[in-house]
Structure formats: C-alpha cells, structure tokens
Amino acid sequence: MTIYDIAQEAGVSASTVSRVINKKKGVNKNNRILVETLLKKYNFEPNASARGLVQQSTKIIGIVMSDIRTAHHAEGAYFMEQELKNYGYNCIIINSGFSDATREESIRTLFSRRVEAIVLVGSTFQSETMKKAILEYLGDLPVIIENGYIDLPNVYGVLTDEEHGIADCVRLLYAKGKRHMAFINRGDTPSNNLKILGFQNALKGFPDCEDPPVLRLNTDEDEWDESYAATRRLMEEHPATDSIIYATDFLAIAGIQALKDAGYAIPGQVAVVGVDNSVYARISSPRLTSLDNKLEQLSITCSDILVKVLRGEKVPNKMMIFSNIAERETT
C-alpha cells in the first residue's frame, strides 16, 4: 500500500495524503478525516521515502526535459545543475519524452524520490496536462519552468522575450534592405509560436513586406534533413526570398548548407538568422547571426529563484529576460 493507493481510494491527490501524514495545514477537513480513516484502516506506516518533504530535507532537485538530445535544453540543464550544486543541492535529470503519460510518470517518479523542487525545461511543458499533473501530484512543491509559465501558486516561470527579439531581427533585416523575408519553424510550442507572432507583427509595420511565408517542419522527421528540404522548397516556391529566420540555430545551419548547395550567396542574395546564439552559430560557415535568448542567464536565474523559494523568500511567479541579436556574417 502506497500513498498513491490511499489517494486513489480517497479520491484526492497524493500530495494531499502527504500533507495529512505530515500534519500540514491546507487540507479540507472532510478530506483529512477520510485520509486519516484509510491510513488507520490499512495500518499505513510511511517510510522515509514517503514522508513529507518539510520534515526531511533531501537536498535533491528534479530536472525534467522532453528530449535530452536537444542541445539547447541539455546545456540549460547543465547551467542549472552547476548553480544548484553551489547551493548544496544535487539533481536528478529525467528524459520525459513528449507524451502526456510519460510526462506524468516523470512527475510521479520525482515525487516518490522526495525531491524538494522540480524544474521543467522548455515551453513545451506549458500545457493543461502538466497543470493537472502538478495539481495532482505536487501540491505546494515548488515548480520552476524554464522559458514557460503555468498559472499556479507554486509555479514560477522565467521566460526569454523571444517575441520582441524576433521583431528586432525583422527590423535588422529590413535595415539591410531585405524585403522578402520568410520564417522556418519546427515544433508547435508556446516559445516557437511567440517567435512566429513576433515575426508576423513586426512585418505589419512594413507595407512593402506583405504575406511572408512561414514553413512549419514535420517534427517526426530528422531536423537537419527537414530544414534542408524546407529551405530548398522555399526557394523554389518563393524565388524572391532574400532573407530567412529559423526557429533555432541548428535549423539555420542546415538551411545555410541548402542555400550554398543551390548556389546562393550569403548574405548577398539571402541573409540568414537563427535563434539561441549557440555553438552552432559560432562554428557555421559563414558564421551565423543569431538571437541570443540568454540561456546561461535564464538557467542561473531559474536556479536562484528556486533556492529563494525553498528558503521561504518572496519572489515573483513570473520573470522576463530580454534577448538581443548577436550579429555575424550571415547578415
């Protein structure tokens, strides 16, 4: 018999059972009586792993990523792990996958490991499914979302203003004389959708840049191949295109290769901009202009806010970090 079994029979969340066991406030009177009755009925004796997080400081933080192979997210997790280590915390990193079931299971696993807080890496966790999972399993356990936010009292979001950053990229390209811009995107995430919004809204201010194409890649295919093929297709269908913004640097360098193979001069005929200001931007040829979404600052800020919350300090539930353009040879 586990707290999950008790919770299921009582019709409450596992975190509610945990609060009853640890005699914490904030539990409905009837629910408390029901849970206590079941605990007594089954002679439930919570072991160290099942007891409340307040009574036992584990100094463990859970970090969840959808796909650990995503270099940008893995690097962010590295910065967070290093910063949290400075505060005396250890981290458990989980690769959750993208399905609702596996993400929920990741949350349950971390709760059972007695983590003191959880970090969700990436805007893809900004969903109703995750909101329900947090309510069901985590209760008042602090949750930090890197570049995302869910409106719950125990959730804190640190976001990068990529929407306005992409708008600045559009203005940069316009100042360079580019009038036929395009955007190549991958993944229907809140972050990528804001990038597209910034792109489209900025272009509304330039009447001579109407109806810019936006290509959305198939997320089930290889990123490099998809971006390469999409770039070639874009130039065939919209030959006047003189500049392309890509949702990530990795997509952009695949696009650069496609443009070079097709004989286009960069940036003379087609300028290219990526997002992330990653190592890919610095090693590409020509070197890639990229929107710097401040990954290191973002990750360290997530860690610092998390520690302040655990110490009982008052912090805002939502914080914004501003991006800037790292201009290089592709523009």
Secondary structure, 3 states (H helix, E strand, C coil): CCHHHHHHHHCCCHHHHHHHHCCCCCCCHHHHHHHHHHHHHCCCCCCCCCCCCCCCCCCEEEEEECCCCCHHHHHHHHHHHHHHHHCCCEEEEEECCCCHHHHHHHHHHHHHCCCCEEEEECHHHCCHHHHHHHHHHHCCCCEEEECCCCCCCCEEEEEECHHHHHHHHHHHHHHCCCCCEEEEEECCCHHHHHHHHHHHHHHCCCCCCCCCCEEEECCCCCHHHHHHHHHHHHHHHCCCCCEEEECCHHHHHHHHHHHHHCCCCCCCCCEEEEECCCHHHHHCCCCCEEEECCHHHHHHHHHHHHHHHHCCCCCCCEEEECCEEECCCCC
